Amino acid sequence: MTVTEYQVDGMTCGHCEKSVQEEVGSIGGVQDVQAEAKSGRMIVTSEEPVAPSEVAAAVEDAGYKLVSAGMPSGATGGGCCGGSCGCS
């Protein structure tokens, strides 16, 4: 299991949070998404690391912008996911 924290720009309310959670939650392998409008913080729990480009596309589909991604738990070196998404 992988838990990754992201920063999302543009969320202002509970509806925004729900929209982001639904879009990102539809990515294969994603088990849980928690978004907080006030801080812009989003936590994604997934079976394996998810490519940041997939997360960014889902956030954009919801109408917002992904501004940063942290290192997932369990990842070791090489970019955001240990290089498995080609980011290294």
Backbone bond lengths (Angstrom), bond angles and torsions (degrees), N, CA, C in turn:
res aa  C-N    CA-C-N  psi(-1)  N-CA   C-N-CA  omega(-1)  CA-C   N-CA-C  phi
1 M - - - 1.433 - - 1.529 108.75 -
2 T 1.323 115.63 141.20 1.453 122.92 -178.77 1.527 109.50 -124.30
3 V 1.318 116.36 135.28 1.464 121.73 175.94 1.526 106.97 -121.85
4 T 1.344 116.06 124.08 1.460 121.11 -177.55 1.522 109.34 -128.18
5 E 1.325 115.59 137.32 1.457 121.05 177.81 1.525 109.38 -100.84
6 Y 1.312 115.87 137.62 1.467 123.25 179.20 1.518 108.99 -127.51
7 Q 1.328 115.31 163.61 1.464 122.19 173.30 1.526 107.05 -118.41
8 V 1.330 116.24 126.04 1.465 122.69 -177.97 1.519 108.84 -116.61
9 D 1.311 116.78 134.16 1.458 122.41 179.97 1.525 110.07 -101.38
10 G 1.335 115.73 136.12 1.457 120.73 171.57 1.522 115.69 108.86
11 M 1.334 118.97 -11.15 1.464 119.96 178.67 1.528 108.90 -74.55
12 T 1.348 116.50 133.12 1.462 120.12 -178.52 1.528 113.89 -127.90
13 C 1.345 117.70 -9.59 1.465 119.14 -173.96 1.530 111.31 -155.48
14 G 1.308 115.21 178.59 1.462 120.97 178.84 1.519 113.23 -61.73
15 H 1.327 117.13 -34.83 1.465 119.88 177.71 1.524 110.39 -64.37
16 C 1.317 116.28 -40.09 1.473 121.03 176.73 1.527 110.02 -59.41
17 E 1.327 115.63 -47.33 1.464 120.62 179.59 1.524 110.84 -57.03
18 K 1.329 116.02 -46.70 1.462 120.99 -177.95 1.526 111.08 -63.87
19 S 1.322 117.41 -41.13 1.466 120.79 179.30 1.523 111.54 -60.80
20 V 1.336 116.03 -45.38 1.460 121.07 179.33 1.526 110.12 -65.20
21 Q 1.321 116.78 -44.96 1.465 121.24 -179.57 1.526 111.19 -60.08
22 E 1.319 117.50 -41.60 1.467 120.85 -179.63 1.525 111.52 -66.86
23 E 1.326 117.07 -45.85 1.471 120.14 -178.17 1.533 111.48 -66.03
24 V 1.324 116.82 -48.88 1.468 120.21 -178.83 1.525 109.64 -68.51
25 G 1.324 116.96 -34.88 1.465 121.28 178.29 1.513 113.86 -65.14
26 S 1.321 117.23 -17.78 1.472 120.44 179.67 1.532 112.61 -83.60
27 I 1.330 117.69 -6.19 1.469 121.59 177.31 1.526 108.36 -70.70
28 G 1.315 116.94 133.81 1.455 121.60 179.15 1.513 112.30 -55.57
29 G 1.330 116.74 132.35 1.454 121.87 178.44 1.516 114.88 90.18
30 V 1.348 117.21 -13.63 1.460 120.11 178.58 1.529 108.40 -77.17
31 Q 1.328 115.23 127.66 1.458 121.02 -177.59 1.517 113.11 -100.90
32 D 1.340 117.43 -31.39 1.456 120.54 -178.03 1.520 109.51 -156.03
33 V 1.326 115.74 145.46 1.468 121.87 176.08 1.523 107.76 -135.96
34 Q 1.309 115.68 128.11 1.457 121.75 174.84 1.525 107.29 -121.16
35 A 1.327 116.43 121.88 1.466 121.25 179.18 1.519 108.87 -120.90
36 E 1.325 116.06 141.74 1.464 121.62 179.89 1.523 109.10 -128.06
37 A 1.327 115.61 112.44 1.463 120.98 -176.15 1.524 112.43 -61.02
38 K 1.321 117.13 -43.19 1.462 120.88 -174.65 1.523 112.45 -57.16
39 S 1.328 116.82 -45.21 1.469 121.08 -178.07 1.522 113.07 -95.89
40 G 1.343 117.00 -17.17 1.459 121.04 -175.48 1.519 112.40 79.00
41 R 1.305 116.26 5.59 1.464 121.91 -176.62 1.528 111.30 -80.08
42 M 1.322 115.77 139.47 1.460 121.86 175.48 1.530 107.98 -134.46
43 I 1.322 116.76 131.44 1.459 122.76 178.01 1.522 107.35 -113.85
44 V 1.332 116.17 124.87 1.462 121.75 -179.67 1.526 108.69 -115.08
45 T 1.327 115.86 125.35 1.454 122.38 175.32 1.518 106.93 -107.36
46 S 1.333 116.08 127.46 1.466 120.68 -176.76 1.520 110.37 -141.45
47 E 1.326 114.91 163.10 1.460 120.71 178.64 1.519 110.99 -64.66
48 E 1.313 116.33 -42.54 1.465 125.07 179.82 1.520 107.45 -134.74
49 P 1.328 118.72 163.94 1.466 119.32 175.19 1.535 111.46 -55.90
50 V 1.315 116.28 139.33 1.460 122.46 178.81 1.526 107.77 -104.08
51 A 1.326 116.79 136.64 1.465 121.28 179.63 1.528 109.74 -58.97
52 P 1.329 117.08 131.08 1.465 120.02 178.95 1.533 112.62 -56.02
53 S 1.319 116.91 -31.70 1.470 119.32 179.03 1.523 111.37 -64.29
54 E 1.335 117.34 -34.61 1.468 120.79 176.81 1.525 110.66 -67.73
55 V 1.326 116.09 -43.12 1.460 120.87 179.65 1.530 109.05 -65.03
56 A 1.327 117.24 -44.85 1.466 121.14 179.76 1.524 111.16 -59.97
57 A 1.334 117.35 -42.40 1.465 121.04 179.88 1.529 110.76 -63.62
58 A 1.322 117.12 -42.08 1.460 120.69 179.67 1.527 111.06 -65.83
59 V 1.327 116.71 -41.86 1.470 120.97 177.90 1.528 109.28 -62.39
60 E 1.325 117.06 -42.88 1.471 120.73 178.89 1.523 111.08 -65.35
61 D 1.346 117.60 -37.41 1.466 120.86 176.89 1.530 110.90 -61.22
62 A 1.330 116.12 -30.77 1.466 120.72 177.71 1.530 111.55 -79.20
63 G 1.344 116.99 -11.62 1.460 120.85 177.37 1.517 114.95 102.04
64 Y 1.326 117.44 17.78 1.463 121.58 -176.39 1.522 109.69 -129.53
65 K 1.320 116.16 -179.17 1.460 119.99 -176.36 1.526 110.74 -126.89
66 L 1.333 115.78 129.13 1.454 121.43 173.88 1.520 107.16 -80.26
67 V 1.352 116.73 121.87 1.459 119.38 -176.52 1.520 113.30 -106.71
68 S 1.334 118.07 -19.80 1.459 119.45 175.84 1.518 110.89 -162.42
69 A 1.324 114.28 156.50 1.463 121.56 177.43 1.513 108.35 -135.44
70 G 1.312 115.95 139.34 1.455 120.99 177.50 1.513 111.68 -93.39
71 M 1.313 115.89 176.60 1.458 122.16 176.50 1.524 108.31 -75.59
72 P 1.339 118.03 126.02 1.463 119.47 178.31 1.523 111.13 -64.96
73 S 1.308 116.39 151.26 1.456 119.80 173.19 1.520 107.59 -64.95
74 G 1.299 117.52 140.91 1.455 121.06 179.20 1.512 113.85 88.53
75 A 1.335 118.92 -10.80 1.463 121.21 179.37 1.528 108.79 -82.33
76 T 1.305 115.59 147.39 1.459 119.43 -179.62 1.510 110.38 -131.57
77 G 1.315 117.15 104.99 1.459 122.65 175.40 1.506 114.59 68.15
78 G 1.321 116.53 169.50 1.459 122.08 174.16 1.502 114.91 63.40
79 G 1.284 119.21 84.66 1.451 122.57 171.68 1.508 114.36 63.20
80 C 1.321 116.59 -147.93 1.455 121.87 -171.86 1.508 113.57 -79.17
81 C 1.307 117.98 -24.84 1.459 119.40 -171.25 1.523 111.94 -137.26
82 G 1.287 117.09 26.37 1.456 119.19 -178.96 1.513 111.84 77.45
83 G 1.316 117.01 12.85 1.455 121.26 177.43 1.518 114.77 92.53
84 S 1.344 118.41 -3.00 1.461 119.75 -176.12 1.513 113.77 -69.38
85 C 1.350 117.74 -19.22 1.463 119.34 179.09 1.532 111.41 -99.60
86 G 1.315 116.86 2.27 1.461 120.29 179.95 1.507 113.32 88.49
87 C 1.327 118.13 11.61 1.460 122.22 -175.98 1.513 113.95 -83.01
88 S 1.306 117.27 -17.32 1.464 118.95 -173.29 1.506 110.48 -65.99
